């Protein structure tokens, strides 16, 4: 059966049926996911149109975005955990007749890494039938930790753009999704994301019809802060075999970062449940003895009364990807890691890419909810 590497899908809901990898995900940054989590806590038509994405280095998904007219194409990270769109960290921003300077400076700090520069309004091409005019674009003149990519297309909630401009610090910047709706290119702000495990270092494909083994399960965006600033949801509980990892309903976020992160007290239960497993301080990854792999159990999350399971394969990093994750050959690493703080702070988990590679996810701004379906 053909293996689909990735898909970034904008759903065109034309009837009533039917918001990154920055330096955060760089090889050799063992604490990057936890740094990202810590940063996130600081904030007080007929059928879908598909935009294919590429799995780059196994730990991030990028898509080719045209900016300007004629367009220059940039390899931008698809990020549900931020909302600004910018380029220039690799291929420089090329100004054309559609590039309009706003007179604003723009500055965004991520878990690790940042960019600062100037804001323009410009034409953005996501697909042949998805051409946005006057989209805010940041021209990154100074930046850190964006090796191998040209910037980010932010598809998180619009409020995440507040405070990123200067001098107009109170302005919210319409996101790509906002403008798709306001310009009549899509009817509703509904973003579907399907990531499937990559089989090569740079793996791209497109998928034109998604099939589900179940109906979509929707859960409201949480009211608990700071998770509520993002695509935050409540998980009722989580278990690993006979171990209760998350004992009660708690808030966290759904994010395109590579790993699944658990609050430190939750992670300690998971780590204890796997005999001989330990946290490798050099990589920030869990190291699992080969003798324990055959007895590993699924890691289950209960969301809106439905159980979403990460089987054993979903919890393990394929050994031929070790170096891409900063590890060494001959060892078995896992994708579940600790958040860097205990539970009870309003953001107790991050359901990342490795969970989303098993499920189709829908981010519904209009209904303020997140949906999941088995694929």
C-alpha positions as CSV (number, residue, x, y, z in Angstrom):
1,X,0.0,0.0,0.0
2,X,1.2,3.5,-0.8
3,X,2.6,5.4,2.2
4,X,1.5,9.0,2.3
5,X,4.1,11.2,3.9
6,X,2.1,14.3,4.8
7,X,-0.8,16.5,4.0
8,X,-1.7,20.0,5.0
9,X,-5.4,20.3,4.1
10,X,-7.5,23.4,3.9
11,X,-11.2,22.3,4.0
12,X,-13.5,24.2,1.8
13,X,-16.7,23.9,3.7
14,X,-19.3,25.0,1.2
15,X,-22.3,23.6,3.0
16,X,-23.5,23.4,6.6
17,X,-22.1,19.9,6.9
18,X,-19.2,19.7,7.2
19,X,-4.4,28.6,14.4
20,X,6.5,24.9,14.2
21,X,9.3,24.0,13.7
22,X,11.5,26.8,14.5
23,X,14.7,26.1,16.3
24,X,12.4,24.1,18.6
25,X,12.8,21.0,16.5
26,X,16.4,21.2,15.5
27,X,18.7,18.2,15.8
28,X,21.0,18.7,18.7
29,X,18.6,20.7,20.8
30,X,17.6,18.2,23.5
31,X,15.6,20.7,25.5
32,X,13.9,22.4,22.6
33,X,10.5,20.9,23.0
34,X,10.4,21.7,26.7
35,X,11.6,25.2,25.9
36,X,8.7,25.6,23.5
37,X,6.3,24.3,26.1
38,X,7.7,26.7,28.7
39,X,7.3,29.6,26.3
40,X,3.7,28.7,25.4
41,X,2.9,28.9,29.2
42,X,4.2,32.4,29.4
43,X,1.2,33.9,27.5
44,X,-1.3,35.2,29.9
45,X,-16.1,24.7,-2.1
46,X,-17.2,21.1,-2.8
47,X,-14.8,18.9,-0.9
48,X,-11.4,19.8,0.5
49,X,-8.6,21.6,-1.3
50,X,-5.3,19.9,-0.5
51,X,-2.0,21.7,0.0
52,X,0.8,19.0,0.1
53,X,3.4,19.2,2.8
54,X,6.9,17.7,3.1
55,X,8.2,15.9,6.1
56,X,11.7,17.4,6.5
57,X,14.3,15.5,8.6
58,X,11.4,13.5,10.1
59,X,10.6,16.1,12.7
60,X,8.9,19.0,10.9
61,X,6.4,19.5,8.1
62,X,6.8,22.2,5.5
63,X,4.8,23.5,2.6
64,X,5.8,25.5,-0.5
65,X,4.2,28.9,-0.4
66,X,4.4,31.5,-3.2
67,X,4.9,35.2,-2.1
68,X,4.7,38.1,-4.4
69,X,3.7,38.4,-8.1
70,X,5.5,36.8,-9.9
71,X,5.7,34.5,-6.8
72,X,8.9,33.4,-5.2
73,X,8.4,30.1,-3.5
74,X,9.5,29.5,0.1
75,X,9.7,26.4,2.2
76,X,7.6,27.3,5.2
77,X,6.9,25.3,8.3
78,X,3.2,24.5,9.0
79,X,2.7,25.6,12.6
80,X,-0.5,25.4,14.6
81,X,1.3,26.8,17.7
82,X,1.9,30.3,16.2
83,X,0.0,32.6,13.9
84,X,2.4,35.0,12.1
85,X,3.6,34.2,8.6
86,X,7.1,35.2,7.6
87,X,10.0,34.3,5.3
88,X,13.6,35.2,4.8
89,X,15.4,32.9,7.1
90,X,16.7,30.9,4.1
91,X,15.7,32.3,0.8
92,X,15.5,36.1,1.1
93,X,12.2,37.9,0.8
94,X,11.8,39.1,-2.8
95,X,9.7,42.3,-3.1
96,X,7.5,42.7,-6.2
97,X,4.8,45.1,-7.3
98,X,2.4,43.5,-4.8
99,X,4.7,44.1,-1.8
100,X,3.3,46.9,0.3
101,X,5.3,48.1,3.4
102,X,3.1,48.8,6.4
103,X,5.7,50.8,8.4
104,X,5.5,48.3,11.2
105,X,8.3,46.3,12.7
106,X,7.5,42.7,13.6
107,X,9.1,40.5,16.2
108,X,8.2,37.0,17.3
109,X,9.9,34.9,19.9
110,X,9.4,31.1,19.9
111,X,10.3,28.4,22.5
112,X,13.8,28.6,21.0
113,X,14.6,30.9,18.2
114,X,13.1,34.2,17.1
115,X,12.7,36.5,14.1
116,X,12.5,40.2,13.7
117,X,12.1,42.4,10.7
118,X,9.6,44.5,8.8
119,X,6.0,43.8,7.9
120,X,4.6,43.8,4.4
121,X,1.3,43.1,2.8
122,X,1.7,40.8,-0.1
123,X,0.1,38.2,-2.4
124,X,0.3,34.7,-1.1
125,X,-0.2,31.5,-3.2
126,X,-1.1,28.4,-1.3
127,X,-2.5,26.5,-4.3
128,X,-3.7,27.4,-7.8
129,X,-7.2,28.3,-6.4
130,X,-6.0,29.7,-3.1
131,X,-4.3,33.0,-3.8
132,X,-4.6,35.6,-1.0
133,X,-4.1,39.3,-1.5
134,X,-2.8,41.7,1.2
135,X,-1.6,39.0,3.5
136,X,0.7,40.1,6.3
137,X,4.2,38.8,5.7
138,X,7.2,39.3,8.0
139,X,10.5,39.9,6.2
140,X,13.0,38.3,8.7
141,X,16.0,40.6,8.8
142,X,17.3,39.0,12.1
143,X,16.6,35.5,13.3
144,X,18.0,32.4,15.0
145,X,17.4,28.7,14.8
146,X,15.7,28.3,11.5
147,X,18.2,26.2,9.7
148,X,16.9,24.4,6.6
149,X,13.6,26.4,6.3
150,X,12.6,29.8,5.0
151,X,10.1,30.7,7.7
152,X,6.7,29.8,9.0
153,X,3.1,29.8,7.9
154,X,1.2,30.3,11.1
155,X,-2.2,28.7,11.4
156,X,-2.8,29.2,15.2
157,X,-5.5,31.4,16.7
158,X,-5.3,35.1,15.6
159,X,-4.8,36.3,19.2
160,X,-1.3,34.9,19.1
161,X,-0.3,37.8,16.8
162,X,-1.1,40.4,19.4
163,X,1.9,42.3,20.6
164,X,4.1,41.2,17.7
165,X,4.0,44.5,15.8
166,X,5.6,47.9,16.6
167,X,4.6,50.6,17.0
168,X,1.0,49.3,16.8
169,X,1.4,46.8,19.6
170,X,-2.3,46.4,20.1
171,X,-3.0,45.2,16.5
172,X,-4.1,41.7,15.7
173,X,-2.8,40.5,12.4
174,X,-5.3,38.6,10.2
175,X,-3.9,35.1,9.7
176,X,-3.8,33.1,6.4
177,X,-7.0,31.3,7.5
178,X,-8.7,34.7,8.4
179,X,-8.0,36.1,5.0
180,X,-9.0,32.9,3.1
181,X,-12.5,33.4,4.6
182,X,-12.7,37.2,4.3
183,X,-11.6,37.1,0.6
184,X,-14.2,34.4,-0.2
185,X,-11.7,31.6,-1.0
186,X,-13.2,29.3,1.6
187,X,-16.5,29.5,3.4
188,X,-15.4,28.6,7.0
189,X,-12.3,28.7,9.0
190,X,-11.8,25.0,9.2
191,X,-8.3,23.5,8.8
192,X,-7.7,19.8,8.5
193,X,-4.3,18.3,9.0
194,X,-3.2,14.8,8.1
195,X,0.4,13.8,8.8
196,X,1.5,10.2,8.1
197,X,4.8,8.8,9.2
198,X,7.6,9.6,6.7
199,X,9.8,6.9,5.2
200,X,12.6,9.1,4.0
201,X,14.5,12.2,5.1
202,X,12.5,14.5,2.8
203,X,9.2,12.8,2.0
204,X,6.4,14.4,0.1
205,X,3.1,13.2,-1.4
206,X,-0.4,14.4,-1.9
207,X,-3.7,12.8,-0.9
208,X,-6.9,13.8,-2.5
209,X,-9.5,11.9,-0.6
210,X,-9.3,11.1,3.1
211,X,-11.0,8.0,4.4
212,X,-11.9,7.6,8.1
213,X,-12.4,4.5,10.2
214,X,-14.6,6.6,12.5
215,X,-16.6,9.7,12.6
216,X,-14.9,12.9,13.8
217,X,-14.8,13.3,17.5
218,X,-15.0,17.0,18.5
219,X,-13.9,18.6,21.8
220,X,-14.3,22.3,22.7
221,X,-11.2,24.5,23.0
222,X,-10.4,24.5,26.7
223,X,-11.2,27.5,28.9
224,X,-8.1,26.8,31.0
225,X,-5.2,29.2,30.4
226,X,-2.6,29.4,29.1
227,X,-3.7,26.4,26.9
228,X,-6.8,28.3,25.8
229,X,-4.6,30.8,23.9
230,X,-3.7,28.0,21.5
231,X,-5.5,24.9,20.1
232,X,-6.0,23.8,23.7
233,X,-8.2,20.9,24.7
234,X,-9.0,18.9,27.8
235,X,-7.9,15.3,28.1
236,X,-10.1,13.3,30.5
237,X,-7.4,10.8,31.4
238,X,-4.5,8.8,29.9
239,X,-3.3,5.3,30.6
240,X,-0.4,3.1,29.7
241,X,-1.3,-0.5,30.2
242,X,-2.4,-0.8,33.8
243,X,-0.7,2.5,34.7
244,X,-2.7,5.7,35.0
245,X,-0.6,8.4,33.5
246,X,-3.1,11.3,33.6
247,X,-5.5,10.7,36.5
248,X,-8.1,13.5,36.0
249,X,-9.2,16.0,33.4
250,X,-6.5,18.5,32.5
251,X,-5.7,21.0,29.8
252,X,-3.0,20.9,27.1
253,X,-2.6,21.7,23.5
254,X,-2.6,20.1,20.1
255,X,0.5,21.2,18.2
256,X,2.6,20.3,15.2
257,X,5.8,20.0,17.3
258,X,7.4,16.6,16.8
259,X,7.0,14.9,20.2
260,X,4.3,14.1,22.7
261,X,5.1,15.9,26.0
262,X,3.7,15.1,29.4
263,X,3.9,17.1,32.6
264,X,6.9,15.8,34.6
265,X,4.7,14.0,37.2
266,X,2.7,12.3,34.4
267,X,5.9,11.5,32.5
268,X,7.4,9.9,35.6
269,X,4.6,7.4,35.7
270,X,5.1,6.6,32.0
271,X,8.8,6.2,32.4
272,X,8.4,3.9,35.4
273,X,6.0,1.7,33.5
274,X,8.7,0.8,30.9
275,X,11.3,-1.4,32.6
276,X,14.8,0.0,32.3
277,X,13.7,3.1,30.4
278,X,15.6,6.3,31.1
279,X,15.8,9.9,29.9
280,X,18.9,10.5,27.8
281,X,20.3,13.9,28.9
282,X,22.2,14.3,25.7
283,X,19.2,14.1,23.4
284,X,16.2,14.8,25.7
285,X,14.8,11.5,24.4
286,X,13.7,8.5,26.3
287,X,16.0,5.6,25.8
288,X,14.3,2.2,25.9
289,X,16.2,-1.1,26.4
290,X,15.6,-3.6,23.6
291,X,14.4,-6.2,26.1
292,X,11.5,-4.0,27.1
293,X,10.1,-3.3,23.6
294,X,8.2,-6.5,23.3
295,X,6.3,-5.8,26.5
296,X,5.4,-2.2,25.8
297,X,1.7,-1.2,25.8
298,X,-0.4,1.4,24.0
299,X,-0.5,4.9,25.4
300,X,-4.2,5.9,25.5
301,X,-5.7,9.4,25.7
302,X,-9.4,9.8,26.5
303,X,-10.8,12.8,24.7
304,X,-14.6,13.6,24.7
305,X,-15.3,10.1,25.9
306,X,-13.4,8.5,23.0
307,X,-10.0,6.7,23.4
308,X,-7.2,7.7,21.0
309,X,-4.4,5.3,21.2
310,X,-0.7,5.6,20.4
311,X,0.4,2.0,19.7
312,X,3.9,0.8,20.4
313,X,5.2,1.8,17.0
314,X,3.8,5.3,17.4
315,X,5.8,5.7,20.6
316,X,9.1,4.6,19.1
317,X,11.5,6.5,16.8
318,X,12.6,4.2,13.9
319,X,16.2,3.4,14.5
320,X,17.2,4.6,11.0
321,X,16.1,8.1,12.1
322,X,18.2,8.3,15.2
323,X,20.8,10.7,13.9
324,X,18.1,13.1,12.6
325,X,16.7,13.3,16.2
326,X,20.2,13.9,17.6
327,X,20.7,10.3,18.8
328,X,23.2,7.7,18.1
329,X,23.0,4.4,16.2
330,X,22.3,1.2,18.0
331,X,19.8,2.6,20.5
332,X,16.1,2.7,20.7
333,X,14.5,6.1,21.5
334,X,10.9,7.1,22.2
335,X,8.9,10.1,21.2
336,X,7.2,10.7,24.6
337,X,9.1,13.2,26.7
338,X,8.7,15.4,29.8
339,X,7.3,18.9,29.6
340,X,9.8,20.5,32.1
341,X,7.2,21.3,34.8
342,X,4.7,19.5,36.9
343,X,1.0,19.4,36.2
344,X,-1.4,22.0,37.5
345,X,-0.1,25.0,35.5
346,X,-2.8,25.2,32.9
347,X,-0.8,23.4,30.1
348,X,0.0,19.9,31.2
349,X,0.6,18.1,27.9
350,X,1.3,18.7,24.2
351,X,-0.1,16.3,21.7
352,X,2.4,16.6,18.9
353,X,3.2,15.4,15.5
354,X,3.7,11.8,16.4
355,X,0.2,11.6,17.8
356,X,-1.2,13.5,14.7
357,X,0.5,11.0,12.4
358,X,-2.0,8.5,13.6
359,X,-5.1,10.7,13.4
360,X,-6.7,13.2,11.2
361,X,-7.1,16.5,13.1
362,X,-9.5,19.4,12.4
363,X,-9.0,22.9,13.8
364,X,-12.4,24.6,13.6
365,X,-12.1,28.3,14.4
366,X,-15.8,29.1,13.8
367,X,-17.0,26.5,16.2
368,X,-14.0,26.9,18.6
369,X,-13.3,23.2,18.7
370,X,-10.8,20.5,17.7
371,X,-11.8,17.2,16.0
372,X,-10.0,13.9,15.6
373,X,-10.7,10.9,13.4
374,X,-8.9,7.6,12.8
375,X,-7.6,7.3,9.3
